[in-house]
Amino acid sequence: MTATPPASVLYGVLQHVGAEPSAREALTAEQERWTGIGQLAAEYGTIAQAAKHHCWADLLQRTGHRGEQVDDVLASEAYGALSAELRHADANHHDLDSLLPRLVAARGIDGADDTAAIIHTRLARATARPAGPGRTRKPPQLIAGLIPRAAGPMTNEMRQALDEREALIE
């Protein structure tokens, strides 16, 4: 029988991740999970989507969609991605009031399986860069240089919740 070198045994012990974390490690991991930038960004996105819901619904109606079509877009699985893309375009100073109707009218959407997904794709392509020419281009409104800031009218409670998360992220 050959003996296992002590370095190999030590390496195997150190690589073992099945051990239970200490109370301190568990507490630190849990705090990071609930206060980390990933969690705060997810909360910000969820609150921003709810805060801008009526704004985006009104914007969709101004594109020529009927009430039931707007309801279908808002109920779509792709609405979360569309809402985030609308916020991204808004933070990059795109004029959504003129852009979105043009994107919808460019090619018909009637009869599409998922109107929200189509609008999302068209919007993402059209707004890949910040609006404005060259040197006059305004910098995007981003939190920590990463997360599009939710702007525009919303309730005071929503604004406060967003501002709190923005302060924590920054």
C-alpha positions, -999 to 999 in steps of 0.1 A, spaced: 0 0 0 14 34 -10 12 64 13 -6 95 1 17 125 3 6 150 30 4 178 5 -22 159 -15 -43 152 16 -42 189 26 -51 199 -10 -81 176 -10 -93 189 24 -90 225 12 -109 218 -20 -138 202 -1 -167 226 -4 -193 204 12 -185 216 47 -211 237 64 -202 274 66 -195 290 99 -222 312 114 -202 343 105 -198 331 69 -235 323 66 -244 357 80 -221 375 56 -233 355 26 -270 362 35 -263 399 40 -245 401 7 -274 383 -10 -299 409 2 -277 440 0 -255 432 -29 -256 453 -61 -272 424 -80 -301 422 -56 -305 460 -55 -304 463 -93 -331 436 -95 -352 454 -70 -347 487 -88 -357 471 -121 -389 456 -106 -399 489 -89 -391 509 -121 -413 485 -142 -442 490 -118 -436 528 -116 -436 532 -154 -464 508 -161 -490 534 -168 -465 556 -187 -456 527 -210 -493 517 -214 -501 552 -225 -472 553 -249 -483 520 -264 -518 534 -270 -503 564 -287 -487 540 -312 -521 531 -325 -527 499 -305 -562 493 -293 -569 487 -256 -570 449 -259 -537 449 -279 -521 470 -252 -534 446 -226 -518 417 -245 -484 435 -246 -486 443 -209 -495 406 -201 -468 392 -224 -438 373 -209 -417 397 -230 -431 428 -213 -404 428 -186 -377 429 -213 -397 455 -233 -401 477 -201 -364 475 -194 -356 484 -230 -380 514 -229 -362 525 -197 -328 520 -213 -339 541 -244 -353 568 -222 -321 570 -202 -302 574 -235 -324 604 -244 -343 588 -272 -377 605 -280 -399 575 -274 -431 595 -283 -419 598 -319 -397 567 -321 -421 540 -309 -449 548 -333 -425 548 -362 -411 514 -351 -446 499 -349 -457 514 -382 -425 504 -401 -438 469 -406 -471 456 -395 -475 439 -361 -511 428 -365 -515 390 -361 -481 386 -344 -478 359 -318 -460 382 -293 -463 419 -300 -442 428 -270 -413 407 -282 -414 423 -317 -415 458 -303 -387 449 -279 -365 437 -307 -372 467 -329 -366 491 -301 -333 474 -290 -320 477 -326 -330 513 -330 -317 525 -296 -284 506 -294 -266 539 -291 -274 570 -271 -294 596 -290 -279 627 -305 -251 635 -329 -214 632 -319 -202 659 -295 -237 672 -286 -248 638 -274 -259 638 -238 -244 612 -215 -268 584 -206 -286 586 -173 -272 556 -155 -268 546 -119 -233 535 -111 -226 537 -149 -246 505 -154 -283 507 -146 -307 529 -166 -324 555 -143 -362 555 -142 -373 591 -150 -406 608 -156 -438 610 -137 -445 584 -110 -460 583 -75 -440 597 -46 -438 562 -30 -423 547 -62 -398 576 -66 -387 572 -29 -382 535 -33 -362 540 -65 -341 568 -49 -333 546 -19 -321 518 -40 -301 542 -62 -284 556 -31 -275 521 -20 -262 511 -54 -241 542 -57 
